[in-house]
Amino acid sequence: MNDNFEPKIVAIFCYWCTTQAAELAGTSRMTYAPNVKIVKTMCTGRVDPQFILWAFRNGADGVIVSGCHPPSDCHYEDGNFKWFRKYVLLSKTLEQAGIDPKRLRQEWISASEADKLKKVITEFTEEIRALGPLKHPIREGGD
Amino acid sequence: MGKPKVGFYWFASCGGCEESQVDIADKLIDVVNAVDIAIWPVALDFKDSDLEKLEDGELVACFLNGAITNSEHRKIAELFRKKSKYVIAYGACSYMGGIPGLEVSKDKETLIERVYLKGDIVVNPDKVVPVQEFKEDGVRIEIPEIYERPYSLDEVIDVDFYVPGCPPTPNVFLDAVNTLLSGKIPEKGYVFGSRKSLCNECPLNKTKPEKVLVKEFKRPHEVILDPEKCYLAQGVICLGPVTRGGCDSLCIKGGMPCTGCFGPLEGIKDYGAKAISYIASILDSKDLDEIRKTLEKIPDPLGTFYRYSLPRSLFYKKRVGDKK
């Protein structure tokens, strides 16, 4: 395994829960793996499978999407379920196309769960580090 | 000045595209009267040398169908590019990779093993597989190199227009021919067919509920479809909402749901991802376990949602000649 490999991870967080957890982690001076680039969306229900493929295509080794806890935390009522349905289909598709579905992680983290955020990000970074860099034709396409 | 010269050619394709071209029936005579067919190896006896003999840019248009899977395809495609003013990718394989494009998710060795050694109906005790070069009694035989993966036409050469469909319906072919003959040349990269989704022109659209919600997905053979009612509302995966229209809803009229051969609508980078998004959005369930169970029953998401577009998807598309 390449010791110098630093995973690049794209984190797509919903505004109402997980982004707030990240803010809380920040104001509480918590430290977690610096490998994540956080993208804020209003709701995970808005996350299009194209975003995930786009991230992998442009250099991400892993993508994590996190939203509000089901069944009823979602600010828009059922956005988290909408995302979850896409996630189930997408991860099976990724697997068929030859990308380890472990590279796409799905979590529920509420605004108060900064501890969980820290734990999940660190854990996921280590998991991707163990998997190594993403090697797939998706990388050859570029922008 | 003589009649405009056109050419037709096929790469990795099934012949359905040619059928669709002659399917315009009596109008074929008008087309033949209006143009001079300089090369059409499927229908008439033309050789590659006939193509080589043409001047550069002598063909006004060429209609190329099929995916690019070997070095001969590439050579001919490049030759056509040189000899033609407008190159038209004809049919889903040429436009997006199509059915042969599905092999992109497997490597070459796996495919050769599957086709020549392990296929269910293959008897090959001597384990003969194709090799590129072969020598016997001092005679050297060479076949074209099979590529690692199939390509859509625009990954190999510059393409001007696209005619979608598997195969394109006769009216789309006629539309393309008439548009070019009329001299009103569309902008580069134009895809013939409708600007709107299939649902928009579907005869069952009036029975489509305001909000489609289904409890489970069934495959077409598992259910007796009511031909008068929106197939999606009956729980069968129909990709009409995310697919370009313009095909006269032939499959729908024939009792089959849309499988997406006309490809994505304008502005969509990845057809399959959009289809996944749509199908996920209509499942009526708010229970994580139930969602997982129901969606995992869809047997082959890659083959279902990327049936015609895998080489051109975000997974695989190489951007040849595309600016960064």
Interface residues (C-beta under 8 A of the other chain):
Chain A: D48 P49 Q50 I52 L53 W54 R57 P70 P71 D78 F81 K82 F84 R85 K86 V88 L89 L90 K92 T93 Q96 A97 G98 H136 P137 I138 E140 G141 G142 D143
Chain B: V104 S105 R149 I268 K269 D270 G272 A273 K274 I276 S277 I279 A280 S281 L283 S285 K286 L288 I291 R292 L295 E296 I298 D300 P301 L302 G303 F305 Y306 S313 L314 F315 Y316 K317 K318 R319 K324
